[in-house]
Amino acid sequence: RRAPDVLPGTLPEMRTPDFWIDRADKPDEVILSPAGIQNMNEAYQNRMNDLPALENELGTSIERQLRSWTGLVAIPPDLTALSAGELTAAVQEMVQAQIRYLTRSDHGNTLAIAYSEGEKKNMEEELAFDRIGESEGIRYGITVQDSRIRIIPTQRPEYVAMADNSRSRWDMFNHDIVPISSPLQILHNSASGSHLLVLCDRGYGWVRSENIALEGQERIAECIPDEDFIVCTG
């Protein structure tokens, strides 16, 4: 059931912005300055980086949710300060989590028919775990269209992760949607090259290579603030 358009017990005048603005003592007063907003955001990031310190077992609850959905991160980790060996280990840990996600359940295709062990093996090979560390360092890119970020980089459209359990059915290999003009850190290539393993503010996962433009950090930063821009490819 959907919520009613009008909440019960409210008056017509309560459904206008003016009603609530008139009730404020200083409606035009700045609530928080840009510097204050930045300080608040930095404090939030520092707080979320120390999950065990959160009150009322909130940190434990967040950690449990993060473990339950591969690719979720409370705060994207800073990988730029890592050595080559540390970066390789971090990427290996991400891909190992994706392999565990693939193998721990009986995922099914668009008809909810469970994948065979051979099909799962093919998907695992596309993750190219043995090639992690071959590329030098982190590359940078920007999305040229709204793009799916996936836990498993599947090439064929019928390769999704569904289960016929009489509930809502959706592709469980899909992690999120990354909006156009989102900056990405590129960490790894899939075996076929069709997908790139990326880290962004939505977490980590695989995005189709054709949806990413590679560029330096400074050039990417120039594109992000623009509300209107054109992406030319070819």
Secondary structure, 3 states (H helix, E strand, C coil): CCCCCCCCCCCHHHHCHHHHHHHCCCCCCCCCCHHHHHHHHHHHHHHHCCHHHCHHHHHHHHHHHHHHCCCCCCCCCCCCCCCHHHHHHHHHHHHHHHHHHHHHCCCECCCCCECCHHHHHHHHHHCCHHHCCCCCCCEEEEECCCEEEECCCCCCCCCCCECCCCCCCCCCCEEEEECCCCEEEEEEECCCCCEEEEEECCEEEEEEHHHEEECCHHHHHHHCCCCCCCCCCC
